[in-house]
Amino acid sequence: MNQQTLSKLEFDRIVRMTAELTVSPEGRKLAEAMKPSFSYGQITAWLQEAQEAAELLASGASIPLSPMDGIDIFIALLGKGRVYSEDELDAVAVWLTSVAQMKKYMRSKTGIAPTIAAYAESLDDCKALREELARCIRYGTLTDEASPHLAYIRRQMYAAENKISRKMEQALNKYRSFLQDSIVSRRRGRFVIAVKREFRKQVPGAVLDESASGQTLFVEPHEAAELHQELAEWRGAEERERSIVLARLSQLAESYHAPMVTNVQAMASFDFIMARGKLASSMGARKIKLLREPVIALSGARHPLLGGASVPLHLELGLAWRQLIITGPNTGGKTVALKTIGLLALMTQAGLLIPADESSAIGIFRHIIADVGDGQSLEQSLSTFSSHISVLKEMFDYADSASLLLIDEMAAGTDPSEGIALSIAMLEKLLDRGSLVTATTHFNEIKAFAAKTPGCQNGRMAFDPDTLLPLYRLEIGEAGDSHAFAIARRLGLPEGVMERAEALLIKRGAAVEELTPQQPQVKLEHEEGQRPPKLEAHEVRDMEEEEKLDSNDMRDTQEKQENPARKRSLEKGDSVWIYPLKRAGVVYRPADERGQVIVLVKGEKLSFNQKRLKLYIEKSKLYPGESYDLDIVFESKGNRKLRHQMSRKHVEGVEIVIQPDEPQGG
């Protein structure tokens, strides 16, 4: 599964969403490294973890996860002989407290999450280290309890500071008339008094600083100088004892190197597992059945990135058929359905719960390859078609019975006839290899291939003909129409363009030279100097249509007179263009003595005069051979199956009832 496929199916977005739900750097690294697996045992374990995490969150529990701030750096420096600071050791103490809380919490949740709770037994809260750090460090500072000598030094420091304070109070009273302010302040860590510059010589002592204006001097009185020296000596002693205590605590932490590394890994795993549970909860995801066989059976499945507003997807692949050809209108959801299948398969193999009913099942695939998007690249000199071909080549390199191949817009980006032929040949080869294939297309020839080929199935995205809106619902067993004109009108294409397109569609079976710029075909006779009457648009179209039909009748009569064998009668199975309906149909019954032909149009048998029909595609070009069973076109799948059974043996209580043809007039 290459990175290009993961990106096209938006698995990388799922990875980022999972990473955002972690609380620690180490947990985030695990989420960002998430990849699908091919091991049934590994995937099963991952899914169980995610399920238990989702159940823990659903129970309303507050899970004591640790952000582990700075712990990764601390662990990396262990064993290097470094002396850690109070802040670093304090962070370790806080983290070890979280480890102890997690272990205690998980032991209380063995009923809800037995698998995850078992992982907590690998945690070691390093009790001796944790308690020693808590005794010696508080709020990032060594306590007096850290060592007896440190406590003694600090008592001497407090005493020296008290003596200095008394001396400074005496100095304030003694030199009051020479002071700018009667307060004691500090400069360079020593006590000073504020003396006016003009009285500097009246106050003996050392000048340590002066004000911005220079009018005030901060003087250490001579009486406090000796006490300040004593305090400085005690401060040096405190710093030396502090280093000794930190070295001792650092050495103690070094002795717990191995269990702390294990703790980091375990706490990161808990963070990652809970992130997968949070993701499942946010999507309404569930644990589905995991199968060893490469199959897909989805019920109530939704695209993870579209949320609850998306229409549920119901489909299967790899059971009754191995290829599913999805057709239907533009903007109808074909590509979304394609991506949903691929993304849910990737998520399952990565150990993530998916938004689908619990009755759904997904197997394990060795290869998942997607050809979605046009793939154009100026840097790599790739056109749309060459990009498709490069992906298709990769599919053939890896295609086997454990491959899931997703192809969007088959036969696109090149000449339609060549693209269709290439697509059908490819589908045949992939069917021989047993690969699971889901593809989207607009071409009738590919739909026909899926309808008549064992192991293939058609599916369509539903479309509401009344509102001209897609329903985004996948219906298995039927091919769909593109509804390009209806959608183009709904999206606001000019009506003049639409009318011209419909006129050109009628001529689609004619030669290319007939597709010339539209010329006026209605000529009205009028007297000289008299303006012709103004006609409405629909009147002009009706007159054009009648003129076409009349000219067709005249041409047909002339052709019959000149060469009677040149005009071919319509036969059952021919595709014909129906002028009144402006669409194609299939001949069900050739013309009778009155020239009436019964045509199958969208599942209904309608009657038209043969003058209103034009041969569109001969049946010899539509079906494999003369022996092709046309009942496949005109009868339901259920009737064909029953007829096949009855041709082999008598089936008690089974009958096929065919209603008499009652076509509507056309």
Secondary structure, 3 states (H helix, E strand, C coil): CCHHHHHHCCHHHHHHHHHHCCCCHHHHHHHHCCCCCCCHHHHHHHHHHHHHHHHHHHCCCCCCCCCCCCHHHHHHHCCCCCCCCHHHHHHHHHHHHHHHHHHHHHHCCCCCCHHHHHHHHHCCCCHHHHHHHHHHEECCEECHHHCHHHHHHHHHHHHHHHHHHHHHHHHHHHCHHHEEEEEEEEECCEEEEEEEHHHHHHCCEEEEEECCCCCEEEEEEHHHHHHHHHHHHHHHHHHHHHHHHHHHHHHHHHCCHHHHHHHHHHHHHHHHHHHHHHHHHHHCCECCEECCCCCEEEEEECCCCCHHHCCCEEEEECCCCCEEEEECCCCCCHHHHHHHHHHHHHHHHCCCCECCCCCCEECCCCEEEEECCCCCECCCCECHHHHHHHHHHHHHHHCCCCEEEEECCCCCCCCHHHHHHHHHHHHHHHHHHCCEEEEECCCHHHHHHHHHCCCEEEEEEEEECCCCEEEEEEEECCCCCCCHHHHHHHCCCCHHHHHHHHHHHHCCCCCHHHCCCCCCCCCCCCCCCCCCCCCCHHHHHHHHHHHHHHHHHHHHHHHHHHCCCCCCCCCCCCEEEECCCCEEEEEEECCCCCCEEEEEECCEEEEEEHHHEEEEECHHHHCCCCCCCCHHHHCCHHHHHHHHHHHHCCCCCCCCCCCCCCCEEC
